[in-house]
Amino acid sequence: MHDHAVLLNLQKALRSEAPLSAPDLPRQRTGKSGKGRRSSAAGRPTLVELIRHHLAASSTPCSASEVTTALSEQHRDRHIQTTVVRTSLENLVARGEAHRTKQGSSVFYTPAAPAR
């Protein structure tokens, strides 16, 4: 029952993007340092938030490389790697927050339609 409650709380936190509050929940996030998910330590938006915003603002599907280039130009104080952007985009796809389409060997991403 405890494991079930933990999983439900994690699922709820992922949907709302709220930081996990129960003391034992951060331990369930394997490999994470326990940082809040809403913003980085300096109060700046996270890379995932920047990616989400970029996808929403774009009128055409974007590749990971295009997202990386655009964000690197907009945020010169941050070192943004294409591999990290690609992984973040795939995580958004896995959570249903973005869609992936293939055109030949290229992969493009678009934001998911907002829930109504």
N, C-alpha and C positions, 0 to 999 in steps of 0.2 A: 504494500500500500504506500509506503514511504517513497519508493522508487517511482511509482505511478504519479504521486503528488509532485515530485521533483520534475518529472518529464512534463507534466501539465503546466507547471510554473515556467519552465524553460520555453515551452511552446508559446505561452501567453506573452512572455518577455520578448521573444523574437518577433511576434506580430506587432507589438506596441513599440518596439525599439527602446523600451525603458530599461535602465540598468537593473540587474538582478539585485534584490534587496536582502533575501534570506541569507544568513551567514554560510549555510552549507551549499548554496547554489553556485557561487563562483568556483568552488572546487570541482563541480560537475563539468565546467567548461575546460576540458583538458587542453593543456598547452597555452592557456591564456594567462595573462599577468594579473587579471582582475580589474583592469581599467574599465571605466564606464564606456558604454558603446555609443553614447550620443555625441561626444566630442572628445578631442584629444586632450592631453594634459594641459596644453597651453590655451585651451578654450577655443581652438580652431575647429572647423568642421572635419570630420573624419574623411578618409579617402572614399569610403563607400558613399557618404553623403554627397561628396563632390561628384562622384560618378553618377549617382541618381539624378542630381540636378542637371548635369550635362546631358544625360539621355532625355530628360523631360524637356529641356530647352531646345534640343536638336529637332529639326523638321525632317531629317532623313536618318535611316539606320546608320550606326557608327561601328567601326571596327575597334578592337582594343588599341591598336596603334593610333588611330585617330583620336580616341579619348585621351590617351596618354599625351599626345602632342598638344592637344588643346589645354589640358589641365596643367601641363608643364609650363606652357606660355602664360597662363593665367596666374599660376602660383609658383613663381620663380624661386621662392624661398624653400620649396619642397623638392626633394629628389623623388620623382615618381617613375617607377619601373613598369614597363609593359607587361611583364610576367605577373606582377602583383595586380595590375588593373585587370588583366585577363581572368585571373583567379577570382577577383572580386565580382566581375561581371558574371562568371559562371555560378558563383554563390547566389547572386541576385536571381539568376534564371532558376536555380534549384529551389529558391524560396517563392517563386512565382511573381517576383517583382520586376522581371525583365523577360524579354523573349529573344531567342536566338534564331537566326535564319542563315542558311548557307547559300552562297552563290559561287558555284565552282568550288575552289579550295578556300575561298574567303568566308569568314564568319562575321556577321553583323548583328548588332544588338539594338533593341528598341525598348522603351519602357512598357511595362504591362499596363493595361487599361486600369484606371483606379476602380476600386470596388464601390458599388453603388448600393 
